[in-house]
Amino acid sequence: MKRIHFRSRARGCRHSLILWSSSAALCLSVSTAQAQLATIKGTVQTQTGEKAENLTVRVLRPRSHALVTFKAAEDSGEYKVERLLLGKYDIVACGLAYKPDLHPGINVQADMTIDFLLGDPTSDNTIQGLLQGPQEAIQEVVVFLRHSATGCVVAQAITDKEGQYEFKGVEAGEKYDIFTNKVAPKEKKKRGS
């Protein structure tokens, strides 16, 4: 009989593999310790108290800001993230046209309540761009502005007939990604000549 111990990538899980061998059969047994989970709940509000749509709460790994999970807030602003492994996370609330509210280094050891207050962008900085295809401008396409550190989409614009777009109220000193969900059309290849 041979016993092999190993740890999985999921925090709190330990596995044992016990192998029995005989001339006729090989048996395998795996036992798993139950992972400890927690729930985070609370509300997401705006500074002005206005009702906002499409608010989300994102749970990120510290340092890398890799997305662990996210949850959309209800119309009332309430949210609940369930079945979260115990550990340390950066937790951020965000919504279109609002400054994200980041709570870094939250040590989740039990169920907890975290409330967020989203700020209005205070900057008058503008980002302008042009979406251009191989032959012509690409019009009527939604373009998104995403805060690089948190992954929150903070603005969106639609290209005009010249393919131009503009984001207003962009915070200076922050890094952003600009993307679209539009896929460029494939060029038709000519067969035979």
N, C-alpha and C positions, 0 to 999 in steps of 0.2 A: 504494500500500500504506500502511495506517495501523496503528500499534502503540499500544495503550492499556494502561497498567499500572494495576492496582488491587489493594488488599489486601482479603482477606475478614475476617470476624470471627474466624475460627479462627486462633489464634496460630501463627506460623511458616509460614503459607501465603501464597504470592505467585502471582498469576495474570497471564498475559499474553494479551491478545486480539490476534490478528493478522487483519486483514481485507484480503482481496484482492477487488477487484471488476473485473469485465469486463462487456462488454455481454451475455454469455451466462450467467455464473454468479457466485455469491458463496460463498466458502469461509470456514470458521471453524475456528480451531485454538486449543485451550486447553491450557496446560501448567501443572502444579501441582507445587510443591516438596513433598517429603515432610515432614509434620509430625513433630517429635521427640516421642516418647512415653516414659513411665516407668511403673513398677509400684511400688506401695506395699504392703508386706505386714507382718505381725506378729501379735501376740496381744492379745486383750481378756480381762482377768481382773478379778475382783472382789476387794476388800480382804480379805474373809473366805476367799477361795479356793474358795467354793462354786460349783458349776456353775450357770450362769445361762442362761436361754433368751432368744431373740429379741434378741440383741445385734447392733448395727449400727455400722458406721463410715461417717460422712458427710463428704464433701469439699465445703467451702463456699468461696465467693468472700470474700476479706477485705473488711471494712467492711460490705458489704451482706448477708453471710451467705446469699446466694442459693445454692441447692443445685446443685452441679455433677454429682455422682454419689453413690451409696451402695452399700454391699455388706453383706450379712448375714454374720455370723461363723459358722463351723462350730460344731458341738457342742463341739469341743475348744477353742474360743475363737480359733482361727486365722482370718485373713481375708486376702484379696488383692484389691486394686483395680488393675485392669490398664488399659492404654491411656489413661493420664492425660496430658494435654498438660503440657509443662514450664511451670512458673510458680509463683507464690506462692499458698498456700491456707491456710485455717483447717481443721484436721482434727479431728473430734470422734468419740468413741465413746460410745454410749449404750445403755441398756437399761431396761426397765420397772422401776421402783422403785429405780433407782440414780442417783446424782449423775453427770452427764456429765463426761467427761474431755476438755477442749479443749486442743489444741495449736495456738496461733495463729501465723500468719505463717510457716508452713513453706515454705521455698524448694525446690521439687522440681525438681532438675536432672538426676537420674539415678535408677535403681532404689534404693529405700531401705527400711529396716525401722523401723517405729514401733510400740512396744508401749503399751498403755493399761491403766490401773488405775482401775476404776470404784469410787467411794465410796458407802457407804451414806448415805442422807440423815441428817443429824445434828440436824435441826430437829424441834421438836414443834409447829410451826405447822400449822393445819388450814384448808382451804378447804371451805366447805359451800355447796351450791346447790340450786336447785329447777328441774326441767324441767316446764314447765306449757304445756299446749295451750290452744286457745281456750275449751274447755269443761271440761277435766279435766286432772289430773296425768298425765304420760307415764311409765309404769312399765316396768321391765325393759329399759332402753336403756343401752348402754355409752357412758360419757362419758369423754373423754380430757383429760389435762392435758399441754400441750406447752410446753416451755421456749422462749420467744420467740426468743432470740438464736441458738440452735443448731438449732431445729426438732425436737429430741428429745422424743418422748413419754416422760414420766417417771412417769406414773401413770394408772390407769384405775379407774373405779368403775361400778357398775350402779345405776340408779335403783330405789328401793324402791316400794311401792304408793302412796305419797304423792308420788312423783316426785323425792324427795330423793336427793342423792349427797354424798359426802365424800371429800376427798383429805387424807391425813395425811402428816406429814414434809416439808412444803413449805418450801423455803429462803426466808427473809425477804430482801427487797431485790431479788429477781429478778422479771422479767416473765414471765407465763405466758398462754397461750391455752387456753380451754376449748372443746371442740367434741365433736360426736357425728356418727356416720355415718348417723343416723336421719333420714329425710326425712319431713316433716310430711305427713299425708294430705291430698289435695286435697278441697275441699268440693264436693259435687255441686250443680250449678246446676239450678234448676227451670226447665223449659221451659214457656213459655206460661202465661198466667193468665187 
